[in-house]
Amino acid sequence: TPPKNKRRPIECLLLLGGNMGDRKKTLLTALSRLNELPASKLTARSRIYQTAPVGPSRRPYLNMAVRFDTFLSPMGLLIECKRLEALAGRKPGPRWGKRPLDIDIIKYDARKLKTLWLTLPHPRVAERPFALAPLSEIAGSSSSSWKPKGGQTILELLKRLKPGPGIVKIFSSGR
């Protein structure tokens, strides 16, 4: 048992994606930079998936999920994610537009939060096969117990989605 005066790190689930430039290299660089954040550590990562674009963009995305332990606050983690997106060359633009890197905080422990900048857990994860497929690989016990929406686990939500253009395809092992 850890000493009572020591906090435990918070387990988070993040989704990384992008559809500009060298997408795979950008994701792998983001992984490395995430692992360098203070008081934080990557604990698992999914394979890299190629997915159909959402919105007006025509170029497919590459997506992956990571399980991440951190002592950063939710807003501190959001600030770091936005900083990493900027380092990758992301500029402000339209929703669902082209981007070299997008990092979404899907889950921050069991915390529920709704601010102008961050909603936890991510409000649309249950409808996004491009998020559910990589998350199902790394969520650990969360994939069988965490219920992001409607009382269904990640695996149950993924199984109920019908095949279509938005369903993910494995791009590479990324390892």
C-alpha positions in Angstrom: 0.0 0.0 0.0 1.4 3.4 -0.9 2.0 5.9 2.0 -1.1 8.0 2.8 0.6 11.2 2.0 1.4 10.2 -1.6 -1.2 10.7 -4.3 -1.7 8.1 -7.0 -1.4 9.0 -10.6 -4.6 9.4 -12.6 -5.3 7.0 -15.4 -6.3 8.7 -18.7 -7.3 7.5 -22.1 -6.2 9.7 -25.0 -6.9 9.5 -28.7 -4.4 10.8 -31.2 -5.1 11.4 -34.8 -4.1 13.4 -37.9 -4.5 13.6 -41.6 -1.7 15.9 -42.8 1.9 15.4 -43.6 3.8 12.3 -42.5 0.9 11.1 -40.3 2.6 8.0 -38.8 5.8 10.0 -37.9 3.6 12.7 -36.3 1.8 10.2 -34.1 5.0 8.5 -33.1 6.6 11.8 -32.3 3.6 12.8 -30.2 3.9 9.5 -28.3 7.5 10.3 -27.4 6.6 13.9 -26.3 3.7 12.6 -24.2 6.0 10.3 -22.4 8.3 13.2 -21.6 5.6 15.3 -19.9 6.4 15.9 -16.2 5.0 13.4 -13.7 3.4 11.4 -16.5 3.9 8.0 -18.1 2.5 6.1 -21.1 1.3 2.7 -19.9 -0.2 1.3 -23.1 -0.7 2.1 -26.8 -2.9 0.7 -29.5 -2.0 -0.1 -33.1 -2.3 2.7 -35.6 -5.6 2.7 -37.6 -6.4 4.3 -40.9 -9.9 5.7 -40.8 -12.3 7.5 -43.2 -12.3 11.3 -42.8 -15.1 13.0 -40.8 -16.4 16.2 -42.2 -15.2 18.1 -45.2 -11.7 16.6 -45.3 -11.0 14.0 -48.0 -7.7 12.6 -46.7 -8.0 9.6 -44.4 -6.9 9.9 -40.8 -4.4 7.8 -38.8 -5.6 7.3 -35.3 -4.3 5.5 -32.2 -5.2 5.4 -28.5 -2.9 5.6 -25.4 -3.4 4.8 -21.8 -1.6 7.4 -19.8 -0.9 7.9 -16.0 -0.4 11.5 -14.9 -0.3 13.8 -11.9 -1.4 16.7 -14.2 -4.9 18.2 -13.6 -7.4 17.8 -16.4 -6.8 21.4 -17.5 -3.0 20.9 -17.2 -3.2 17.9 -19.4 -5.4 19.7 -21.9 -2.9 22.6 -22.1 0.0 20.1 -22.7 -2.1 18.3 -25.4 -2.7 21.7 -27.2 1.0 22.5 -26.9 2.0 19.2 -28.5 -0.6 19.8 -31.3 1.0 23.2 -32.0 4.5 21.7 -32.0 3.3 19.3 -34.7 2.2 22.3 -36.8 -1.5 22.5 -36.0 -3.1 25.8 -36.7 -6.6 27.0 -35.6 -9.1 26.0 -38.3 -12.6 24.7 -38.9 -14.0 21.8 -36.9 -13.2 18.5 -38.6 -10.7 20.2 -40.9 -7.3 19.0 -42.0 -4.8 18.7 -39.1 -1.4 17.2 -38.6 -2.2 16.2 -35.0 -5.3 16.1 -32.8 -5.2 14.8 -29.2 -8.5 14.2 -27.4 -8.7 13.4 -23.7 -11.3 10.6 -23.8 -11.3 9.7 -20.1 -9.6 11.2 -17.0 -10.1 8.5 -14.3 -13.8 8.5 -13.4 -13.9 12.4 -13.4 -16.9 14.1 -15.0 -16.3 17.7 -16.1 -17.9 20.2 -18.4 -16.3 23.5 -19.2 -16.1 25.6 -22.3 -12.8 23.9 -23.2 -13.1 20.4 -21.9 -15.8 17.8 -21.3 -15.0 14.5 -19.6 -15.6 11.9 -20.5 -15.4 12.8 -24.1 -19.1 13.4 -25.1 -19.0 11.7 -28.6 -16.7 8.7 -28.0 -19.6 6.3 -28.1 -20.5 7.2 -31.7 -17.0 7.1 -33.1 -15.7 3.8 -34.4 -12.4 5.4 -35.1 -12.0 6.0 -31.4 -13.6 2.9 -30.0 -11.5 0.4 -32.0 -8.1 1.6 -30.8 -9.5 2.3 -27.3 -10.7 -1.3 -27.1 -7.1 -2.5 -27.5 -5.6 -0.5 -24.6 -8.4 0.4 -22.2 -7.5 -2.7 -20.1 -10.2 -3.4 -17.6 -11.9 -0.2 -18.7 -12.8 -1.8 -22.0 -15.0 -4.3 -20.2 -16.1 -2.1 -17.3 -16.0 1.6 -18.3 -19.4 2.6 -19.8 -18.9 5.8 -21.7 -22.6 6.2 -22.7 -25.9 4.4 -22.3 -24.6 1.7 -20.0 -22.5 0.0 -22.7 -18.8 -0.8 -22.5 -16.3 0.1 -25.2 -16.5 -3.4 -26.6 -20.3 -3.5 -26.6 -20.5 -0.1 -28.3 -17.9 -1.2 -31.0 -19.9 -4.4 -31.7 -23.2 -2.6 -32.2 -21.8 -0.2 -34.9 -22.7 -1.3 -38.4 -19.9 -1.7 -40.9 -19.6 1.3 -43.2 -17.1 3.9 -44.5 -16.4 5.1 -41.0 -15.3 1.8 -39.7 -11.6 1.6 -39.0 -9.0 -0.5 -40.8 -5.7 -1.4 -39.2 -2.9 0.6 -40.9 0.1 -0.9 -39.2 1.3 -2.3 -35.9 3.1 1.0 -35.3 5.4 -0.8 -32.9 
